[in-house]
């Protein structure tokens, strides 16, 4: 058989084309933006990992991740969850976002904030969140409204809290799946981890942001006995055994996520970040209630602005890009995460607003040891409006100025002039390089440092509070196609608050029934169902909005009441819904507003 020159060249052309495809595929892989797996735990302290020296806790998967990662040992957050979560997802101090605390609707982030998920979605990423959101339960504040395309979360700050359905527990919880309440099966941490793994598998062929935001080890302390029993056998206090069992669950599921990345050959192309939202919860004061809880010598707990309230574990892994097993002592914070990911993944940051964080990428790559002589600021108290001087701290690499309060969750009102003077005359200063446990207050020896850091704090406070109107909370929109039925809860009631230090949910109260700040974009007729605790006397339920009022009597012993047709005008106003059996207005537990026409 005779072959022409062209036919003799054909096999060579096939081989050449094959290699060209390989080169193109390699180039496409090299040019692909890295995936991001963001792991955020809830109330896990700096000492609540094996790799930081905890003598009792076993975290083999987190220890493995630590060996593969760069660890930031001076990484800090806010002292409580919702403020940290707002800052993490926006790169901005929480006061800029409208988030001031964790209760009473003051955890709701304004809808005009631009989140990490929105930026990554717009850059072509698949985005998913699985676990805790705690930045707004209704439209337009839900994670689906803020850039996350796949969502499986619980409502409020914790499963079992009044934001979610009554009786919700860590086992078989009712969760919000893309805006729809669904009953799930299993232990909540496993449910969230499984959803994260499914999301990674489904999006393995494109860049993705997988945000595994587990509610563990947040109260209540609920965990399978198989995970707590090893710590009980060690003779640990029951609270510690349960807490460490919950962290063991997180560790197991972090291992499953890491194994999934390895199985799918995604390790080299994925940035994995692990951190907690604040220090460990014990009491809501600086005094630790758990016997023998390992804290690495740090002072304070969750809600405290001492170090154990704000310093948390932080690991970041990107094989081949960041050094494995390296530990950095540079002062960094949660507001730096979004700018770092923006530079690493190649998407732009917003230019129409202040971004308070800075990219850690050059530091993580080892390209420079230089780092700005920066100040990081922390503040926490209750109520909808920030005010100066109460329970704040300023940190530099070396020094820390602090004005602590033992009970910040019950501080709702601005301090008197007399109290301000007393606080300013009793500021504490610590040299963290010499005294990381914050034992030796050196304020009297260094008044010039106190004055300089106080001036920095005052300038920061004016800056971050200067552009928000704190007279109303982030608005919930009623009657929209995105959410025709809205459930308002006591948890997001603007006036719901702790009665005293140590209050549980049964001791919470509202001021004169409280209210929700809402907008009705257009007039509509609503069916309104109210759920509440049974009263021992007859009473009247009242709805007030935009200068109008609707009332309906109820009988003693009933637990619900329905208004069949309430015609709400188009308005932006406070929605008040309350019960009276006497003179005092009491809040309802839930108000379901369904637009019927």
Secondary structure, 3 states (H helix, E strand, C coil): CCCCHHHHHHHHHHHHHHHHHHHHHHHHHHHCCCEEEEEEECCCCCCCCHHHCCCCCCCHHHHHHHHHCEEECCEECCCCHHHHHHHHHHCCCHHHHCCCCCCCCCCCCCCCCCCHHHHHHHCCCEEEEEEECCCCCCCCCCHHHHCCCEEEEECCCCCCCCCCCCCCCCECCEEEECCEEEECCCEHHHHHHHHHHHHHHHCCCCCEEEEEECCCCCCCCCCCHHHHHHHHHCCCCHHHHHHHHHHHHHHHHHHHHHHHHHHCCCHHHEEEEEEECCCCCCCCCCCCCCCCCCCCCCCCCCCCCCHHHHECCEEEECCCCCCCCEEECCCEECCHHHHHHHHHHCCCCCCCCCCCCCCCHHHHCCCCCCCCCCCEEEECCCCCCCCCCCCEEEECCCEEEEECCCCHHHCCCCCCHHHHHHHHCCCEEEECCCCCCCCCCCCCCCHHHHHHHHHHHHHHHHHHHCCCCCCCCCCEEECECCECEEEEEHHHCCCCECCCCCCCHHHCECCCCCCEEEEECCCEEEEEEEECCCCCCCEEEEEEECCEEEEEEECCCCCEEEEEEEEECCEEEEEEEEEECCCCEEECCEEEEEECC
